[in-house]
Amino acid sequence: MSADEELRDLAEAAGIATTWRDVHGQDQHIAPETMRAVLAALGLPEEAREARHLLRELDSRLPPLLTMTIGPDGVAIPGASPGHRFVLQIEGGDRIEGRLETGWGGEARLPAVSTPGYHRLTLDGGHATIAAAPPRCVTLNDLGAEIHRGAVPWALAAQIYSLRRTGDGGIGDFGGVAAFAHAAGRRGAAALAISPAHALFSADPSKYGPYAPSSRIMLNVLHADPATALGTASVLPAEDAPLIDWPGATTAKLAQFRLLFDAAADHPGFVEYRREAGPALEDHARFEALHAHFYGQSPDLWHWRNWPEAFRTPQSPGVQRFARENAREVAFHAFCQWLADASRGAAQQAARDAGMPVGLIADLAVGTDGGGSHAWSRQREILPGLSVGAPPDIFSPLGQDWGLTAFSPLEMRTGGFGAFTELLQATFRHAGGLRVDHAMGLARLWVVPQGLGPSTGAYLRYPMQDMLRLLALESHRHQAIVIGEDLGTLPEGFQGEMARAGILGMRVLWFEQEEDRSFRPPHGWSPDAAAMTTTHDLPTITGWWRGLDIGWRDRLGLFPAADTAKQEQARRAEDRSALWGAFLDSGAATGDEPEPDDAEAVVDAAIAHTASAACTLAILPIEDALALPEQPNLPGTTEGHPNWQRRMPGEAAHLLDDPAVARRIEILARARPKGD
């Protein structure tokens, strides 16, 4: 075997796809330097023989955690032999003793388990946790979500920061979410899908993108509504600007929180929360204090890898000493987390009190900023030197590098999936649903080695069945549904795996086109999905009809050639006619096709058309309910477009009261297919 063949053989054994098929159907081969970089990030030795030996050893030993599905089948037990005695302590009760069975391939198998949960397996050779999961996640039917006029359920979606509430200080918070959820629930919504609430960087308000967080297990404290925990009304002035001033508003909010902390640092609720939250909270609070300390000294110290060595690991003596010497500052950041957690809990309770069977659907970002709290505190679990992105496609011919880090699939297995289950539990907390951003990351991620372009990345495989079982188990423990963002180029069979796991996909109006560019009739949309008019990364109905997204891309130089914008506008004109024809066919519209600058009838028709889809759930973004022209985010831009800054034009509690908005909500509700 040649050196190149040996490298490719090792890469495949480690879960690296050495070839991939591009958007044009052509097979592409991964460069050797890419394979070596990914292997190094996985922590494998440079010498191929030694690395293969390590992989075989890992496969043959009893891991800290094994997943299985409850039912007639058991699970293979690595490192054990058939006939060995076992003891299985069922979570919360029974104890099962017996001998391991012999599988079809001669392997040792634990007999079938009928009780879901995290059970403790004891063998002569060691211990392991058995995560026994239900066959699928909780569904809307499980929650009794067919509540509005006997129709299949519908939901609204909103960006948290965009929702206005008097006294929110210019950044939407969970108080605004609670008010909006109450209004939506009273009108029959089953759920409210919200943007990610992950922790950002308090010391750097320029990092406000919700999909590039510092930590996915902690919360964005700027979304805290102090009245929830303290009964204290905000003293911040009203903010009527259409765009968020993140630096100014962040400074004002944190200053207010410091005043509240000075008055309530010993609040019993905070003391209890801090005790229960444990090391994860302490690590994050210490990181926030350290980040402010070092970044305040120099912009070059923004990333924790550039800090003095004594502070680069959470449990180092230097960090322990810093925490003691700055105990009040650390406590302040923990206090802010308490405010945010109590606020989110109150928002979920408001949604349920308003009649929503689901309530809030939380959003889980695909990764975190490598310079953030999560990467600092979970260094064994992340992929150093790699970032997550996407391979070249029609929209991004050079590929994409999102600058995010992700968990190592190898460490997931060897570490017992501890960081992953911690992440799921944190995201499901105070929520009735979970949307998994870039859900194909459950199967594979495009990873880009540092210093190489995104086109030279590679797909890294993840233990999908294990992750799906853990999702199903936590879904049942929290009685929450799961939605997976399955847009783009997917691994073969991926959507079928999601459907079997009870995870709803996403069907977006703009993408429901046939090869001839005609729009698919809504009765042909997949039932195993949520129907949507648009997403935060795509144009609103009004914006699409007017071609505003094309204008933005043209002005910002995002097209490869000077005449591309004209070509796109011509294509959009054809698509407008095709879409209006689809509206006529579905009964969502009547009459002649409106002009490009006349979108009101188009908005109503698009809502009716999408809502009538055969999908299990329909989700309407608030931007389309209000017929707004601009989208929250324009992918591929960091400047020039006000990403994650737009605010709604009225108070969250009253957005649905406007007669035109109320009419669209009624159209949405009436168009949903009737339940069985």
Disulfide bonds with the S-S distance in Angstrom:
none
